[in-house]
C-alpha cells in the first residue's frame, strides 16, 4: 500500500487513513484483484459489481442478494448465489 511505504513520514490524517484501510480491507490487494477477475470471467459480472462484492465479502446469500437489486437488475438464481458464495469463501482470509 502506498501509505505503508512512507509510514514514518505520515501526518495524523494519513495515519488514520492507513489504520482504517488496514481494518477495512478483507483481502490482500493481489488476491482481491484476482478474485475480481474471476468474478468477471466466471459469472460475467460488471467490474464495478465485482469490486463491490470483493470489498464487502458478503457472508450469506441474503447479503449477496443486496448486490443484485436496484439499478441494472439482473436475475440471479439461488444456485448462482451459492456459486458466488463458494468462490468468495475460497478467498476469505482466516483471522
ChimeraX attribute file (.defattr): number of C-alpha atoms within 10 A of each C-alpha:
attribute: neighborCount
match mode: 1-to-1
recipient: residues
	/A:1	10
	/A:2	7
	/A:3	15
	/A:4	13
	/A:5	9
	/A:6	9
	/A:7	12
	/A:8	9
	/A:9	11
	/A:10	15
	/A:11	10
	/A:12	9
	/A:13	9
	/A:14	14
	/A:15	16
	/A:16	12
	/A:17	14
	/A:18	18
	/A:19	12
	/A:20	11
	/A:21	13
	/A:22	14
	/A:23	9
	/A:24	11
	/A:25	14
	/A:26	19
	/A:27	17
	/A:28	11
	/A:29	11
	/A:30	9
	/A:31	15
	/A:32	19
	/A:33	15
	/A:34	12
	/A:35	21
	/A:36	23
	/A:37	17
	/A:38	15
	/A:39	22
	/A:40	17
	/A:41	12
	/A:42	11
	/A:43	13
	/A:44	11
	/A:45	16
	/A:46	12
	/A:47	14
	/A:48	10
	/A:49	15
	/A:50	21
	/A:51	19
	/A:52	13
	/A:53	19
	/A:54	21
	/A:55	15
	/A:56	13
	/A:57	19
	/A:58	19
	/A:59	13
	/A:60	12
	/A:61	16
	/A:62	11
	/A:63	15
	/A:64	18
	/A:65	14
	/A:66	10
	/A:67	16
	/A:68	15
	/A:69	12
	/A:70	8
	/A:71	7
	/A:72	7
	/A:73	9
	/A:74	11
	/A:75	9
	/A:76	11
	/A:77	10
	/A:78	12
	/A:79	10
	/A:80	13
	/A:81	18
	/A:82	14
	/A:83	15
	/A:84	19
	/A:85	18
	/A:86	13
	/A:87	15
	/A:88	19
	/A:89	13
	/A:90	9
	/A:91	16
	/A:92	16
	/A:93	11
	/A:94	5
	/A:95	4
